[in-house]
Amino acid sequence: MNVEYEPLSPRWRDDPYPVYRELRDQDPVHFAPEAEMFCISRHADVSHALAQPELYSSVAMNSVLTDFGPIGPRVAVALLRTRINPFELRRRGSLISMDAPRHDALRAILNRGFVPRRIAAWEPRAREIVRDALRAWRPGEPFDLVEGLASPLPVTIIAEMLGVEPERHRDFKRWSDAIIGLSSGAARKDPAASGLLGELSDLYIYLKECVRERKRTPALDLVSLLVDPSREDSLDELDVIQFVTLLLVAGNETTTNLIGNAVHALLRHPDQLARVAEDPQLVPGLVEETLRYDAPVQVAFRQTTRELSLCGTRIPKDAVVALLLGSANRDERVFEDPDRFDITRETRGHLGFGFGPHFCMGAALARLVARVALEAVTPELPGAKLVGETPALVDSFLVRGRVRLEVERAQRA
């Protein structure tokens, strides 16, 4: 008997993990009729699909996340003031929706900004941002760890990487939220009515001028590096805009939710909190276990390049497949007692950053930023409590994180 599940529906958002288990046990290749997608839930099958782009094309990331249905022309009209052809922007796609050889060539160029020495150089700045943010957290008073720390930390790092002036940092967060809402939240049902298209237009206009300014006057930032005219493989305007837009979501939203999900899990598991609060060397394990236990990115989409058979189910050519990363990370075939949060477990093989050719390019930066934040926060959490009701989740079928996370620190004796 098939399990009832729709990957684009908010119905299972609060706690998807029980239905993930049902899918793995009873319906590992589940057809969702509303979304018209095949949902793959077991770790071995998900990781195989991620590693086989010749069978599972990434073009579905573009078609699913930019599917605004019959009002597409209204979206195009709303973006006309950017003087960027939205159809050309969609046709090109971004790094996450490309296959080889274009993916490999573009990734090699973009990797210039993510070499280990460049990433490591951001640690002192990350620590400075964290120290400044936590000064506002006073014992006995509620402090929103998302708004006060988890959100501004990665936004500031990414904005500074790109050379964005400080007064535009809040704009970057607003633009990031708009992209999530339009691509994977309720706003995708009627983007024109959501009011978010104006935000997207503002982002594109800003990035277009940013690229042109860096071509005229290069600086020591990532945009200048990518458009450097002295390099034969420098990127054109549209490719840079697509990459920065992706970086806004992948680098900002994912890291924000990684930090928030880690704190939320610790507050629900005081035994694990006590261990990491006493021993900061356990923080890297906390980061990896959070990526496995409550992944900031829950799903990836692929399109089959030929007819396939998986677990006795026929998947036709050109079918859209939802790879349930959140389910694969709780697969008991790989992780013992997977619904238990254990910061000392062996997490090797988790798919929190994906797998294969599309493994997250910014994984090292996300790990660094999350580690710095959690090293500072965890000693303050013993005795702390969540304020108010269960924290609301981000309105998205793609990412998983808390909108707010108000925590009241215990008074020190």
Secondary structure, 3 states (H helix, E strand, C coil): CCCCCCCCCHHHCCCCHHHHHHHHHHCCEEEECCCCEEEECCHHHHHHHHHCCCCEECHHHHHHHCCCHHHHHHHHHHCHHHCCCHHHHHHHCCHHHCCCCHHHHHHHHHHHHHCHHHHHCCHHHHHHHHHHHHCCCCCCCEEEHHHHHHCHHHHHHHHHHHCCCHHHHHHHHHHHHHHHHHHHCHHHHCHHHHCCHHHHHHHHHHHHHHHHHHHHCCCCCHHHHHHCCCCCCCCCHHHHHHHHHHHHHHHHHHHHHHHHHHHHHHHHCHHHHHHHHHCHHHHHHHHHHHHHHCCCECEEEEEECCCEEECCEEECCCCEEEEEHHHHCCCCCCCCCCCCCCCCCCCCCCCCCCCHHHCCCCHHHHHHHHHHHHHHHHHHCCCCEECCCCCCECCCCCECCECCCEEECCCCC
